[in-house]
Amino acid sequence: SGRRARPAAALAPVARRSIDAAREAGVKLGEIDFPPLLGEKTAFDDVDNVQILDFNRDWAMEGMKELAAELGGEMWMCFPDRKELELAREEWPGAAYAAATLTTLEDAAEVLSGGSEQAWGASFARTAEGLFGTSNLGSAPDMADAPSPAVVFAVQPGEGGPLEDWLNLEKCQPSDGLLVSLNGAFDKLRGGYYPRILFPKLAECVDRFVGEAEALLVLRSVADKGRAGWLWRVYPEPWQLFAQGKEACVQIGEFESRPAYNDCVAMLLKAPPVA
């Protein structure tokens, strides 16, 4: 495509292998989660949601093109909204990228579950669309001839967008296939970031749905008191904890199930410093 390779592109073939393994094992819901702009920005850099959306869109379109070529229309690539969908088509033209069914979370939910959750502004615009045939939502994707999905790949659902995206994500579960969330902030949901008393519908979704997600590829930064490390998992392998030095990473722990963040921090602080 003539684009400069980005550091996080190295994760794409690993993610693809984990998706293949998950499909073979009959996994229904998986998450891929790693720091956006990995290797390009640090926690101290100014990063806005537009940059993160652009990154996730580009990573998904380029990193999953071989899977799209293999599955054709049975690979549904779902973007947060129609504007993002239009940008994906503009930024990634060509048959290799158009092989998949490109759609949005809301439009996919309508097809797969017969309905969707809508944020107030989108709901108003969708009503206008029904009445007048136009709206500011962007063009509706043509889903009439889309085959049933073998993989639904959701790009940045919920994070940086309306809470309804997470509710629609659940409605995008294929009846006989794998649903994958890319950088959908599942850890934030599991950790109770949105109080149950204020967001009961989302809390029920987390209990019923997000808690069932299998970690397909997770790379999470762990840091405290000047020490840094990484929690890493690729399905179906164990979880691994690494201490980060200036020159090298050293594995300091291995777990069969997802360790708590605080446990990772404690293990990191006990481990010898890495050069």
C-alpha positions in Angstrom: 0.0 0.0 0.0 3.1 2.2 0.1 2.5 3.1 3.7 5.2 3.3 6.4 5.1 0.2 8.6 4.1 1.1 12.1 5.5 -0.7 15.2 2.1 -2.2 16.2 1.8 -3.8 12.8 4.0 -6.6 14.1 1.1 -7.7 16.4 -1.2 -8.3 13.4 0.1 -11.7 12.3 0.1 -12.8 16.0 -3.5 -11.7 16.3 -4.4 -13.5 13.2 -3.0 -16.8 14.5 -5.0 -16.3 17.8 -8.2 -15.8 15.8 -7.6 -18.9 13.8 -7.0 -20.9 17.0 -10.1 -19.4 18.6 -12.3 -20.3 15.6 -11.0 -23.8 15.6 -11.8 -24.1 19.4 -15.3 -22.7 19.0 -14.6 -19.5 21.0 -17.6 -17.1 20.6 -16.2 -13.8 21.9 -12.6 -12.7 22.0 -10.7 -9.5 22.7 -7.6 -7.9 21.2 -6.3 -5.2 23.3 -3.0 -3.2 23.3 -1.9 0.4 23.7 -3.0 2.5 20.7 -0.1 4.1 18.9 2.3 1.5 20.5 5.9 2.5 19.9 4.8 5.9 18.6 3.5 7.7 21.6 4.1 7.4 25.3 1.7 7.8 28.3 3.1 11.4 28.6 2.3 12.4 25.0 -0.8 14.3 24.0 -3.1 11.9 22.1 -6.7 12.6 21.1 -9.5 10.2 20.3 -9.3 11.0 16.6 -5.7 9.8 16.4 -6.7 6.6 18.3 -9.7 6.0 16.0 -7.5 6.5 12.9 -4.9 4.1 14.3 -7.4 1.4 15.1 -9.1 1.7 11.8 -5.8 1.5 9.9 -4.5 -1.4 12.0 -7.7 -3.4 11.5 -7.9 -2.7 7.7 -4.3 -3.6 7.0 -3.8 -6.2 9.7 -6.9 -8.3 8.9 -6.8 -8.0 5.1 -5.6 -11.6 4.7 -8.4 -12.9 6.9 -10.8 -10.8 4.8 -9.4 -12.2 1.6 -9.9 -15.7 3.0 -13.4 -15.2 4.3 -14.7 -12.7 1.8 -18.1 -11.3 2.8 -18.2 -13.6 5.8 -15.7 -11.3 7.6 -17.8 -8.4 8.9 -15.6 -5.4 9.8 -17.7 -3.2 12.1 -16.7 0.5 12.7 -18.1 2.7 15.5 -20.2 4.8 13.1 -20.8 5.5 9.4 -18.3 8.4 9.3 -15.6 6.0 10.4 -16.9 3.5 7.8 -16.6 6.1 5.0 -13.1 7.0 6.1 -12.1 3.3 6.0 -13.3 3.0 2.5 -11.6 6.2 1.4 -8.3 5.5 3.2 -8.1 1.8 2.1 -9.4 1.4 -1.4 -8.9 -1.7 -3.5 -10.2 -5.2 -3.7 -8.0 -6.6 -0.9 -9.7 -4.3 1.6 -13.2 -4.4 0.1 -13.4 -8.2 0.3 -14.9 -8.0 3.8 -18.4 -6.8 4.6 -17.7 -3.3 5.9 -20.4 -1.9 8.2 -21.0 -0.3 11.6 -21.8 -1.7 15.0 -25.3 -0.3 14.9 -26.1 -1.5 11.3 -24.7 -5.0 12.1 -26.8 -5.2 15.2 -29.9 -4.4 13.2 -29.2 -7.3 10.9 -28.0 -9.8 13.4 -30.3 -9.1 16.3 -33.2 -7.2 14.7 -32.6 -4.0 16.6 -29.9 -1.7 18.0 -29.2 0.7 20.9 -28.9 4.3 19.8 -27.4 7.3 21.5 -29.8 10.2 21.6 -28.2 12.2 18.7 -28.0 9.1 16.5 -31.5 8.1 17.4 -32.8 11.6 16.3 -30.8 11.4 13.1 -32.0 7.9 12.3 -35.6 9.0 12.7 -34.9 11.9 10.3 -33.3 9.4 7.9 -36.5 7.3 8.0 -38.8 10.3 7.5 -36.8 12.2 4.9 -34.3 9.7 3.4 -31.3 11.7 4.5 -29.4 12.4 7.7 -26.0 13.5 8.9 -25.2 9.8 9.8 -23.5 9.1 6.5 -24.6 6.5 3.9 -26.2 3.4 5.2 -24.1 0.3 4.3 -25.7 -2.1 1.9 -26.3 -5.3 4.0 -29.0 -6.9 1.8 -26.7 -9.5 0.2 -24.2 -9.8 3.1 -23.6 -13.5 3.9 -23.9 -14.7 7.6 -20.6 -13.8 9.3 -18.0 -16.3 10.3 -16.1 -13.5 12.1 -17.4 -10.1 13.2 -14.4 -7.8 13.9 -15.5 -4.7 15.9 -13.1 -1.7 15.7 -12.8 0.3 19.0 -16.3 -0.4 20.2 -17.4 1.9 23.1 -14.1 3.4 24.0 -14.2 7.2 23.1 -17.7 6.8 21.8 -21.2 6.4 23.2 -21.9 3.7 25.8 -24.5 2.2 23.5 -21.6 0.9 21.3 -20.9 -1.8 24.0 -24.6 -2.7 24.1 -24.6 -3.0 20.3 -21.5 -5.1 20.4 -23.3 -7.8 22.3 -26.0 -7.7 19.6 -23.4 -8.3 16.9 -22.6 -11.9 18.2 -22.9 -14.1 15.1 -25.1 -17.2 15.6 -22.3 -19.5 14.4 -19.0 -17.6 14.5 -16.5 -15.5 16.4 -17.0 -11.9 17.6 -13.7 -10.0 18.1 -13.4 -6.6 19.9 -10.3 -4.6 19.0 -9.3 -2.1 21.7 -12.8 -2.0 23.2 -11.6 -1.2 26.8 -13.0 -4.3 28.3 -10.6 -3.9 31.3 -12.3 -0.6 32.0 -15.7 -2.3 32.0 -14.6 -5.2 34.1 -13.0 -2.8 36.7 -16.3 -1.0 37.3 -15.4 2.3 35.7 -19.1 3.0 35.1 -21.0 2.7 38.4 -23.7 0.1 38.3 -26.2 2.4 40.0 -25.9 5.0 37.2 -25.4 2.6 34.3 -27.5 -0.5 35.2 -28.0 -1.6 31.6 -24.3 -1.5 30.8 -23.5 -3.3 34.1 -25.8 -6.1 33.1 -24.1 -6.3 29.7 -20.7 -6.5 31.4 -21.9 -9.3 33.7 -23.6 -11.3 30.9 -21.3 -10.6 28.0 -18.0 -8.9 28.6 -17.0 -11.3 31.4 -17.2 -14.2 28.9 -14.5 -12.7 26.6 -11.5 -14.8 25.8 -8.2 -12.8 25.6 -6.9 -13.5 22.1 -4.1 -11.0 22.2 -3.5 -8.7 25.2 -0.6 -6.5 25.8 -1.0 -4.3 28.9 1.4 -1.9 30.4 2.2 -2.4 34.1 4.0 0.3 35.9 4.6 1.6 39.5 7.4 3.4 41.4 9.6 3.8 38.5 9.4 0.1 37.4 7.8 -0.9 34.1 6.6 -4.1 32.6 4.1 -5.8 30.3 1.4 -8.3 30.8 1.1 -10.4 27.6 -1.2 -13.1 26.4 -1.8 -14.8 23.0 -4.5 -17.4 22.9 -4.3 -20.3 23.7 -1.0 -19.8 25.6 -0.6 -18.8 29.3 -0.4 -15.2 30.4 3.1 -13.9 30.9 4.5 -11.0 32.9 7.7 -9.2 31.7 9.9 -6.7 33.5 11.1 -3.9 31.1 14.6 -2.5 31.2 16.3 0.0 29.0 17.8 -2.7 26.8 15.8 -5.9 27.4 12.5 -7.5 28.7 12.7 -10.4 31.1 9.9 -12.8 31.9 9.1 -12.8 35.6 5.8 -14.7 35.8 3.4 -17.0 34.1 -0.3 -17.6 34.8 -3.0 -19.9 33.5 -5.7 -17.3 34.0 -5.8 -13.5 33.8 -3.9 -12.1 36.8 -5.1 -9.0 38.7 -3.3 -5.8 37.8 -2.3 -5.2 41.5 -0.8 -8.7 41.6 1.3 -7.9 38.5 2.5 -4.7 40.1 3.5 -6.5 43.3 5.4 -9.1 41.3 7.1 -6.4 39.3 8.3 -4.5 42.3 9.7 -7.7 43.9 11.6 -8.7 40.8 15.3 -7.7 40.4 15.8 -4.6 38.2 16.4 -5.3 34.5 19.2 -3.6 32.7 
